[in-house]
Amino acid sequence: MADRMPVLYLSHGAPPLADDVVWTRELADWAANLPRPKAILVVSAHWEEAPLTIGATTTVPLVYDFWGFPERYYRVTYPAPGAPELASTVERLLRGTATPVRHAPARGLDHGAYVPLVEMFPAADIPVLQVSMPSLDPTELFHLGRKLSPLRDEGVLVIGSGFFTHNLSAMRTGVDGPPPSWSAEFDQWGAEVLAAGDIDAVLDFENKAPAPSLAHPRTEHFAPLFVALGAQLAGPPPRTMIDGYWFGLAKRSLQLD
């Protein structure tokens, strides 16, 4: 359908992303070429809670879920409107498939949601809703994306926010320079299997990808990709919109049309 919204998987960056003029421009340019969403639904690596939990729908606070950064990163604001109608639709879609749902009305947007949104939609004038990842199981998350896919026909931009490789204990200490081999090999493998449309290989990445336990000691930053793949429902292979590395971590970000 011509008016169906795409689905995004993006590498969201830490709060200092705001200081990276290249990456912030890449995010802004990407957003400028998207249809304007009626609302945004975010599944972030930084909210794991079962059953699936719907966040704030009226006043939407920010969750500064990081430590040890300069004070200015804790003063960032993003006063986006809530999305109560979207929350009701999500609940209807999931309860209709017997998927349990609960609410956390005080839970706002964590940095996996607001850090990229500040760069992509800086006016903060699009309603935003965040929901939790109820599991890290690839197949379960893929099917969750399937259940959420009708939102695309209602003008909702579904975003899975993670990081294409994510190993903070083994990342580079400087932003420049070649990436570690485990990051580069995983990134290249991911690019190839996604371009080939081999979704089964992506879902089985822990057995199929090179160095999976180094690229993702925990899988929560890759897991939002499974939701995005499920929400695509059908279409061409994902398109890489941003690539390269940040402190050695692959920042590959994808659009699924």
N, C-alpha and C positions, 0 to 999 in steps of 0.2 A: 504494500500500500504506500502511495506517495506521501501520505501524511503521517506515517508511522515513525515514531521517534527512534533514533538509534539507541544502542546500549553502549556504555563505556566501561572499560576496565582501565584504571589509571594507577600509576605509582605515585603515591601522594606526597612523599617527602616529609621530613621533619619540619618543625617550625622555621628553621633557618632557610627553608626553600624560598621564603620571601626575599632573601638577599641575593638569590641566584638570578641574574638578569636574563640569562639565556632561557632557563627553564620556565620562569614566570611568563616570558614572552611566548614560549611554545604553548603553554596552557591557555593564555589569552587568545592567541591566534586560532587555536583549536575551537574554543568556545564561540568565537566570532563567526565561524563557518557552520555552526550547528543551528537547526531550527530553534526558535525560542520555546523553551518548555513551559507548560502550564504549571508544572510542579516538578520537584526533583526528589527521588527516592535513593537513599544512600545505604549501602551495606559496607561497613568498614571492618578492616582487620582488627580494630581496637574495641570491638564490642562483641564478645562471645557470651551468649546467654540463652539457655533453653528453659521453656519453649521459646519460640520466636517472640520477641518483645518489641512493642511499638513505643517509640520515644515520645518526647514532648510534642504536643500538637497546638498549643496556644502560644505562650511566650517560649521561645526556643533558646535556652542558655547555651553557652559553650562549656565544654569539659576540657580543662587544661591538663590533659593526662600525660604529662611529661615532667621531668625533674632536672634541675641543674642548669637551666638556660638563663640568659639575662632577663631581667625584669620586663623588658619591652615586649617579649613574646607572650607574656601573661596579660598584656593590656590590649591585645588584638580583640576586636569586636566583629561580629557578623550578625546584625539584627534582622535576619531573614524572617518573614512571616511564617507562622505555623501552617500545617496542611491537614486540618481535621477531616476534610472530605476525602483526601487521599488515604488517611489512616482508616477511615470507615471502609473504603474500597478494598484496601489490603486485607482487612479483617474479613470482609465478605468473601474475597477470593480464597483465602486460606481456610476459613471455617467451612467453606463449601467443599473442600477436599479433606475434611476431617483433620486438618493441621491445627494443633493447639496454638492459641495466641494469648498473650497477656499484655498488660500495659505498664509502662513506667513513665508517668506523666512529667516527672521532674528530670528525666534523663535527656540531656541536650546533645549537641553535636560535638563529637570528639575530634581530635586534630586530623584524623583520617578523612573526616568529612569537611571541616571548615577550612583547613589549610589550602586545599586545591580550589574550593569554591570561592575563596577571597580573590584568587587570581583569575578564575574563569568567569565569574558573575559578580564583579565587585560592587554592583549597586545593591546587592542583597535584597532584591525586590521580587524574587521568585520563591514561592512556598517550598519549604524543605522539610522532609521527614527522614529520620534515621530509624532503621530497624536492626535488630541484633542478628548475628549468625547463630542459629540454634545448634550447629554442629560444625565439625571440620571435615566430615565425610564428603568426598567429592561427589559421589552419586546423589546423596541427599541434597546437597547444595545445588547441583544441576537441576534436580526436579523442583526445588524451590524456585529457581529462576523460571522454569516452565510455568509454574503456577502464577508467577507475577507478570508474565509476558503480555497479558491483555492490557496492562497499564500503558504500554507503548502506543496503543491505538487511542488512548485518551489524553495524549500529549505529555505523558510523564517520561522524564529522562531518568532511566535506571542506571546508577553508577555503582560498580564494584570498586572499592578503593583499597589497594594493598601496596605491594612492591614486588616487582618481577623476580628479583632475588633479594634475600633479606637475612643477613647473618651479621649482626652488629659486633660480635666478638671477633670477627675475621675481616671486617671491612678495612679499607685503606684509611690511613690517617690524614691524607690530603685529598682535596677534591680532584686534582689533576693526576695524570699518569695512567698507565694501562691498568685494567681491572685484574683482580685475581683470576687465575685460570678457571676455578670452579664457577665463578660468576659469568665469565665470558662463554664457557662451554654450555652452561645451562641456558643462558640467554639465546645463544645461537640455535640450540636444539628447540627451544620454545618457539622461536620465530619460524623455524622450518616446519614443525608439525602443525602450527596454527595456519600457516600459509597453505599447507596441504589439506586443511580441513579435517585433520585427524583428531577429532575430539576424544575418541577413546584413549589415545596415547596421552593426551593432556590430563584426563581424569585419572589415569594410571601412572602419573608422573613419578611417583615414588619408586616404581619398578622400571620405568622406561627412560627416564631422563638421566643425563650424566651428573654425578655428584649431587643428588637430591638432598642428602642430609647436610651438606655444606651450604647449598644454596638456600635451604629452608630447614634449619634445625627444628623449628616449629612451623607448621604449614599455614598459619593464620593469614600471612600476607599474600599467599598464592590463592587461598581459598575463595576470595571474592570473585576471582576469574570464573569459577565454576558457576556461580549465580549468573554472571553476565552471559556465559555461553548458553545456559539454559533459557534465559530471557530472550535471546536472539530468535529462538524457535526455528527459524529457517532463514537462509540468505547466503551471501557470498562469504568466503573466509574473512576472518577479522583483518582489518587494516591497521598497520602500525602507524600511529600518529606522532609518537615521540619515542626516540631510542637514545642510546648512549648510556653513560654511567655517571653516578654521583657518589663520590667516595668509594668507588669500586662496585657499587650496587647497580644492577641493571634497572633503569627507569623506564623500560618499555611500557608503553601505554597504547591501548587498542580501541578502535571503534568497530562495533558490530552493527551492520546495517540490516 
